[in-house]
Amino acid sequence: MSARRSVAPTGLADRLLSAQAVRVHCQALMAQAQAGLARHFTWHPERMALVSAYVTQVIRERHPDLRVPPHSRWRHFEAGNVDRWAQVAARHGLDRPTMQLERARARVDLAVTSVLLDASAGAAWAYADLSTGQQLAGAEGLGVASLHWWAGGALSSDPHHPCRADAVGLERLPTADLALAFQVNEHNVLPGLEGRANLLRQLALALRSRPDVFGHPGASGLRPGHLVDTLIRLYPTGRVPAEALLRLLLTTLGGIWPERPALDGAPLGDCWPHPDAPDGWVPLHQLSQWMTYALVEPLEEVGLTVVGLDELTALPDCRNGGLLLDLGLLQARDRAFHTTRWRADAEPIVEWRALTVVIMDHLAEAVRGELRLTPEQLPLSRVLEGGSRAAGRRIARAKRPGGPPPVHIDSDGTVF
């Protein structure tokens, strides 16, 4: 295993590594769609009311009091209304008041590693949670599996402190251990297994390359959780801009993604070429934004508040993007789009994801109008949680046996 050499981003690369760039570049492609000039899709705004009503109904059914929690990996750990994180914290003494700082570090260790394992599980895989008897598929199954695996000490090099992830534990990870923990066999196939394991091994290299961020004086080992200490130092007021947190993740962890574009040695991560985009690039940063959302609650443990969360965008994944296709807000110009198996860098996929980012902003506004709520009462992250992803799963189940999304993408375990 060798580290991917990277340099500090400058110029265009630096501009692409931001949530602002995601919206600006995606809006350029949306303007093409609104003018009827998008290469691969047509835009049907007359169907917005139908889609908004559908998502609103889902929110009302799932959250009758309209108290929607924020979109976060932590919701997956609560699948089936079981607070598994609270159980783990109590079992390992992390719930004690004196453990506040270590609890936050542990939660960041868990959040970062769990998000990196969160690429699509496909329609055939599921996880049997033996502690509850629940059979969990998709993101919930991946989340619960990763929580149990991490809590068992699989990613820690210190057997006395299992609830950690550190560079030594990550770099020695055998893919077979991941397969065993996620119950993978010939009848329960998880796409991109090797890619997922390799991301965690690459994470170890990223930790080693930035001890200023992932180390801590007086502490042994390099951990994602030491990001807590770094942010306390960088933001003494306790207010951490979401855009700054995302940029820190992009610049410190950007080299872990395999076979991604780079500019002048700076890795761009989830950023892809498209001929109609500004400067020819569409930044999306899906998993990095998902990771940013996942860090909000752990950082609150130590009094850090992530502000400006609406600077982040919707995640252009198969559930949000699939919802738009299944309900006709977007329609593929070529019907073969739905039967083709695509690579993540294929131009139609890049365009679909870019349009999804912008349309989800419009959809969130329409949903708020239906519910008579303000952006402060129902920010984008709560529309996603409430909301659009559950609606995407529901319409997929209604249209196709087993509920697969309307797009087929080859997953290497590192995208979607």
QUITA-V212145 format. One record per residue. RES is the residue in one small letter. SS is DSSP state (alpha for helix, beta for strand, coil for the rest). NEAR is the number of other ideal C-beta (glycine too) atoms within 12 Angstrom. Layout:
res: [RES | RES]
ss: [SS | SS]
near: [NEAR | NEAR]
//
This chain:
res: [m | s | a | r | r | s | v | a | p | t | g | l | a | d | r | l | l | s | a | q | a | v | r | v | h | c | q | a | l | m | a | q | a | q | a | g | l | a | r | h | f | t | w | h | p | e | r | m | a | l | v | s | a | y | v | t | q | v | i | r | e | r | h | p | d | l | r | v | p | p | h | s | r | w | r | h | f | e | a | g | n | v | d | r | w | a | q | v | a | a | r | h | g | l | d | r | p | t | m | q | l | e | r | a | r | a | r | v | d | l | a | v | t | s | v | l | l | d | a | s | a | g | a | a | w | a | y | a | d | l | s | t | g | q | q | l | a | g | a | e | g | l | g | v | a | s | l | h | w | w | a | g | g | a | l | s | s | d | p | h | h | p | c | r | a | d | a | v | g | l | e | r | l | p | t | a | d | l | a | l | a | f | q | v | n | e | h | n | v | l | p | g | l | e | g | r | a | n | l | l | r | q | l | a | l | a | l | r | s | r | p | d | v | f | g | h | p | g | a | s | g | l | r | p | g | h | l | v | d | t | l | i | r | l | y | p | t | g | r | v | p | a | e | a | l | l | r | l | l | l | t | t | l | g | g | i | w | p | e | r | p | a | l | d | g | a | p | l | g | d | c | w | p | h | p | d | a | p | d | g | w | v | p | l | h | q | l | s | q | w | m | t | y | a | l | v | e | p | l | e | e | v | g | l | t | v | v | g | l | d | e | l | t | a | l | p | d | c | r | n | g | g | l | l | l | d | l | g | l | l | q | a | r | d | r | a | f | h | t | t | r | w | r | a | d | a | e | p | i | v | e | w | r | a | l | t | v | v | i | m | d | h | l | a | e | a | v | r | g | e | l | r | l | t | p | e | q | l | p | l | s | r | v | l | e | g | g | s | r | a | a | g | r | r | i | a | r | a | k | r | p | g | g | p | p | p | v | h | i | d | s | d | g | t | v | f]
ss: [coil | coil | coil | coil | coil | coil | coil | coil | coil | coil | alpha | alpha | alpha | alpha | alpha | alpha | coil | coil | alpha | alpha | alpha | alpha | alpha | alpha | alpha | alpha | alpha | alpha | alpha | alpha | alpha | alpha | alpha | alpha | coil | coil | coil | coil | coil | coil | beta | beta | beta | coil | alpha | alpha | alpha | alpha | alpha | alpha | alpha | alpha | alpha | alpha | alpha | alpha | alpha | alpha | alpha | alpha | alpha | alpha | coil | coil | coil | coil | coil | coil | coil | coil | coil | coil | alpha | alpha | alpha | alpha | alpha | coil | alpha | alpha | alpha | coil | coil | alpha | alpha | alpha | alpha | alpha | alpha | alpha | alpha | coil | coil | coil | coil | coil | alpha | alpha | alpha | alpha | alpha | alpha | alpha | alpha | alpha | alpha | alpha | alpha | alpha | alpha | alpha | alpha | alpha | alpha | alpha | alpha | coil | coil | coil | coil | coil | coil | coil | coil | coil | beta | beta | beta | beta | coil | coil | coil | coil | beta | beta | beta | beta | alpha | alpha | alpha | alpha | alpha | alpha | alpha | alpha | alpha | alpha | alpha | alpha | alpha | alpha | coil | coil | coil | coil | coil | coil | coil | coil | coil | coil | coil | coil | coil | coil | beta | alpha | alpha | alpha | alpha | alpha | coil | coil | coil | alpha | alpha | alpha | alpha | alpha | alpha | alpha | coil | coil | coil | beta | coil | coil | beta | coil | coil | coil | coil | alpha | alpha | alpha | alpha | alpha | alpha | alpha | alpha | alpha | alpha | alpha | alpha | alpha | alpha | alpha | alpha | alpha | coil | alpha | alpha | alpha | alpha | coil | coil | coil | coil | coil | coil | coil | coil | beta | alpha | alpha | alpha | alpha | alpha | alpha | alpha | alpha | alpha | alpha | alpha | coil | coil | coil | coil | beta | beta | beta | alpha | alpha | alpha | alpha | alpha | alpha | alpha | alpha | alpha | alpha | alpha | alpha | alpha | alpha | alpha | coil | coil | coil | coil | coil | beta | beta | coil | coil | beta | beta | coil | coil | coil | beta | beta | beta | coil | coil | coil | coil | alpha | alpha | alpha | beta | beta | beta | coil | coil | alpha | alpha | alpha | alpha | alpha | alpha | alpha | alpha | alpha | alpha | alpha | alpha | alpha | alpha | alpha | coil | coil | coil | coil | beta | beta | beta | coil | alpha | alpha | alpha | coil | coil | coil | coil | coil | coil | coil | coil | alpha | alpha | alpha | alpha | alpha | alpha | alpha | coil | coil | coil | beta | beta | beta | coil | coil | alpha | alpha | alpha | alpha | coil | coil | beta | beta | coil | coil | coil | coil | alpha | alpha | alpha | alpha | alpha | alpha | alpha | alpha | alpha | alpha | alpha | alpha | alpha | alpha | alpha | alpha | alpha | alpha | alpha | alpha | alpha | alpha | alpha | alpha | alpha | coil | coil | coil | coil | coil | coil | coil | coil | alpha | alpha | alpha | alpha | alpha | alpha | alpha | alpha | alpha | alpha | alpha | alpha | alpha | alpha | alpha | alpha | alpha | alpha | alpha | alpha | coil | alpha | alpha | alpha | coil | coil | coil | coil | beta | beta | coil | coil | coil | coil | coil | coil | coil]
near: [20 | 11 | 20 | 27 | 13 | 30 | 19 | 21 | 29 | 15 | 15 | 24 | 30 | 22 | 25 | 41 | 43 | 37 | 38 | 26 | 38 | 47 | 31 | 25 | 42 | 44 | 26 | 31 | 44 | 35 | 21 | 28 | 35 | 21 | 13 | 15 | 18 | 34 | 25 | 35 | 40 | 28 | 33 | 24 | 23 | 13 | 25 | 29 | 21 | 24 | 37 | 33 | 21 | 32 | 50 | 34 | 23 | 33 | 36 | 23 | 18 | 26 | 24 | 13 | 12 | 24 | 17 | 36 | 27 | 30 | 40 | 39 | 43 | 35 | 37 | 40 | 41 | 26 | 31 | 21 | 12 | 24 | 20 | 33 | 38 | 19 | 21 | 31 | 27 | 17 | 18 | 26 | 18 | 32 | 22 | 13 | 11 | 10 | 21 | 23 | 27 | 31 | 33 | 34 | 40 | 41 | 45 | 45 | 48 | 48 | 42 | 46 | 49 | 48 | 44 | 44 | 47 | 43 | 39 | 38 | 38 | 30 | 25 | 19 | 36 | 29 | 34 | 20 | 30 | 13 | 20 | 21 | 10 | 21 | 20 | 33 | 31 | 37 | 42 | 35 | 37 | 44 | 39 | 46 | 45 | 44 | 46 | 36 | 35 | 45 | 36 | 24 | 25 | 36 | 45 | 34 | 25 | 19 | 13 | 12 | 27 | 27 | 41 | 41 | 48 | 40 | 36 | 23 | 35 | 40 | 27 | 19 | 37 | 19 | 24 | 15 | 24 | 34 | 25 | 21 | 33 | 39 | 29 | 31 | 16 | 10 | 10 | 24 | 19 | 39 | 28 | 34 | 35 | 24 | 30 | 43 | 39 | 32 | 41 | 45 | 35 | 36 | 46 | 37 | 28 | 38 | 41 | 27 | 28 | 30 | 20 | 20 | 29 | 37 | 25 | 27 | 11 | 8 | 21 | 18 | 30 | 36 | 45 | 51 | 44 | 37 | 43 | 38 | 30 | 33 | 40 | 24 | 18 | 22 | 25 | 11 | 13 | 18 | 20 | 35 | 27 | 36 | 29 | 28 | 42 | 41 | 34 | 32 | 46 | 43 | 33 | 37 | 42 | 43 | 34 | 43 | 37 | 27 | 21 | 37 | 30 | 25 | 28 | 17 | 18 | 28 | 37 | 40 | 47 | 45 | 42 | 39 | 26 | 33 | 19 | 29 | 35 | 25 | 22 | 22 | 36 | 46 | 50 | 52 | 46 | 45 | 42 | 45 | 45 | 44 | 43 | 47 | 44 | 45 | 46 | 37 | 31 | 43 | 39 | 25 | 31 | 30 | 20 | 34 | 22 | 35 | 22 | 22 | 34 | 33 | 27 | 44 | 47 | 49 | 45 | 49 | 41 | 39 | 40 | 49 | 45 | 40 | 45 | 50 | 39 | 35 | 34 | 25 | 41 | 44 | 26 | 32 | 20 | 17 | 13 | 14 | 28 | 27 | 12 | 20 | 17 | 31 | 20 | 42 | 26 | 24 | 28 | 34 | 40 | 41 | 44 | 50 | 50 | 49 | 47 | 46 | 45 | 41 | 43 | 46 | 32 | 34 | 45 | 41 | 25 | 29 | 41 | 30 | 21 | 28 | 31 | 11 | 25 | 15 | 19 | 11 | 17 | 36 | 34 | 38 | 37 | 36 | 46 | 44 | 36 | 39 | 47 | 48 | 42 | 34 | 39 | 42 | 32 | 26 | 32 | 30 | 22 | 18 | 21 | 20 | 9 | 17 | 23 | 28 | 37 | 33 | 43 | 27 | 36 | 23 | 32 | 25 | 37 | 36 | 42 | 41]
//
